[in-house]
Each structure stands twice: as C-alpha cells, then as structure tokens.
Amino acid sequence: MFARQVRLARGISEFLESSNEYELLPSRVKGGAKENHFENTHIIVIFRAIDEASNADLVKNINTTRKMYVSGTKWDGKPACRIAVSTWKVEVDRDLKLVTAILKEIVRGSSS
C-alpha cells in the first residue's frame, strides 16, 4: 500500500517538475540545473502555480472540482498546495491520470 502511495506521489511530482505552469517545491537547483529529487518524495507533494494570479486561488479551484482535495500552505511566504497521498485505495495509473487531468484543466481555466 505504501509503495503505491509513494509511486503516485512521485508520478505527480514528475508531472509538476516537467510542467511549464507549476513549480514543484522545494525547487532544487545545483550548478544552474534543476536537480532530480524524486527519491526524496514519499507521500507529500508541495507545489504552486508559476503564475501568481492563478496561484492565489489554486487550492480553491482544485477543491471546487470535488474530484481531489489539496490543502493550502505557504512556501517562502507565498501560497502553495499540499497533496497528501494517504489512502489504501490508490491505483497509481488511474489516479495519476485523474490528478494530471485536473491540474491541466485548472491551468487552462485560469488562463482563459
């Protein structure tokens, strides 16, 4: 069960890291390049929208979908989102598709 939760959290982290709309936190830059740190991800994923206007309502907009829930937090004094993967019902492929679809939809909706 825990291994599935970690795989989902790492999959979400990889999506966020490769996204042009989101920033995976903490950002780690080493020698001018982003450092892959997914091995340090377990069941908590912290991120924010790169666009500050989108970021202000990101938690509300994600939770309004009623398809997933994130909690709000702050990172470096700015709003951020926290995903805690903590259910025994995790199906990595299914849930990763759902989360990435929601995050893509939220960014499209906020840029319209």
C-alpha positions as CSV (number, residue, x, y, z in Angstrom):
1,M,0.0,0.0,0.0
2,F,2.7,2.5,1.0
3,A,4.7,1.7,-2.2
4,R,1.7,2.5,-4.3
5,Q,1.2,5.8,-2.4
6,V,4.9,6.7,-3.0
7,R,4.7,5.8,-6.7
8,L,1.7,8.1,-7.1
9,A,3.3,11.0,-5.2
10,R,6.5,10.6,-7.3
11,G,4.4,10.5,-10.5
12,I,2.6,13.7,-9.6
13,S,6.0,15.2,-8.7
14,E,7.4,14.3,-12.1
15,F,4.4,15.8,-13.9
16,L,4.8,19.0,-11.9
17,E,8.5,19.2,-12.5
18,S,8.0,18.9,-16.3
19,S,5.2,21.4,-16.3
20,N,5.6,25.0,-17.5
21,E,2.6,26.0,-15.4
22,Y,3.5,24.6,-12.0
23,E,6.5,24.6,-9.7
24,L,7.4,21.6,-7.6
25,L,8.6,22.6,-4.2
26,P,11.2,22.8,-2.9
27,S,13.0,23.8,-6.0
28,R,16.5,22.4,-6.0
29,V,19.0,23.9,-8.3
30,K,22.5,22.7,-8.4
31,G,25.1,24.1,-10.8
32,G,22.4,26.1,-12.6
33,A,20.3,23.0,-13.4
34,K,17.3,21.6,-11.6
35,E,18.2,18.6,-9.6
36,N,16.0,15.4,-9.8
37,H,15.0,14.8,-6.2
38,F,12.0,12.4,-6.6
39,E,13.7,9.8,-4.4
40,N,13.1,12.1,-1.5
41,T,9.3,12.3,-2.3
42,H,7.2,9.9,-0.3
43,I,3.5,10.8,0.2
44,I,3.5,14.6,0.4
45,V,3.8,16.8,-2.7
46,I,4.0,20.6,-2.4
47,F,3.6,22.8,-5.4
48,R,2.3,26.1,-6.7
49,A,1.3,27.7,-10.0
50,I,4.0,29.7,-11.5
51,D,1.5,32.4,-12.4
52,E,0.9,34.4,-9.2
53,A,-2.7,35.3,-10.1
54,S,-3.5,31.6,-10.7
55,N,-1.7,30.6,-7.6
56,A,-3.8,32.9,-5.4
57,D,-6.9,30.7,-5.9
58,L,-5.3,27.4,-6.8
59,V,-6.3,25.5,-3.7
60,K,-9.9,26.7,-4.0
61,N,-10.0,25.9,-7.8
62,I,-8.7,22.4,-7.3
63,N,-11.0,21.6,-4.4
64,T,-14.0,23.0,-6.3
65,T,-13.7,20.2,-8.8
66,R,-14.7,17.8,-6.0
67,K,-12.5,15.2,-7.7
68,M,-9.5,15.6,-5.5
69,Y,-8.6,17.6,-2.4
70,V,-5.5,19.6,-1.6
71,S,-4.7,21.7,1.5
72,G,-3.3,25.1,1.4
73,T,0.1,26.0,2.8
74,K,2.8,28.7,2.3
75,W,6.3,28.4,0.9
76,D,8.7,31.3,1.1
77,G,5.7,33.5,2.1
78,K,3.6,32.6,-1.0
79,P,0.6,30.4,-1.2
80,A,1.2,26.8,-2.1
81,C,-0.7,23.5,-2.4
82,R,-0.1,20.3,-0.5
83,I,-1.2,16.9,-1.7
84,A,-1.1,14.1,0.9
85,V,-1.4,10.7,-0.8
86,S,-2.9,8.7,2.1
87,T,-5.5,6.2,1.1
88,W,-5.4,2.4,0.7
89,K,-7.4,2.8,-2.5
90,V,-4.5,4.2,-4.6
91,E,-4.4,2.9,-8.1
92,V,-1.3,4.6,-9.5
93,D,-2.2,4.8,-13.2
94,R,-5.8,5.7,-12.7
95,D,-5.1,8.3,-10.0
96,L,-2.2,9.9,-11.8
97,K,-4.3,10.4,-14.9
98,L,-7.0,12.0,-12.8
99,V,-4.7,14.3,-10.9
100,T,-2.8,15.4,-14.0
101,A,-6.1,16.0,-15.9
102,I,-7.4,18.2,-13.1
103,L,-4.2,20.2,-12.8
104,K,-4.2,20.7,-16.6
105,E,-7.8,21.8,-16.6
106,I,-7.3,24.2,-13.7
107,V,-4.4,26.0,-15.5
108,R,-6.5,26.2,-18.8
109,G,-9.4,27.6,-16.9
110,S,-7.4,30.2,-15.1
111,S,-5.7,31.4,-18.2
112,S,-9.0,31.8,-20.2
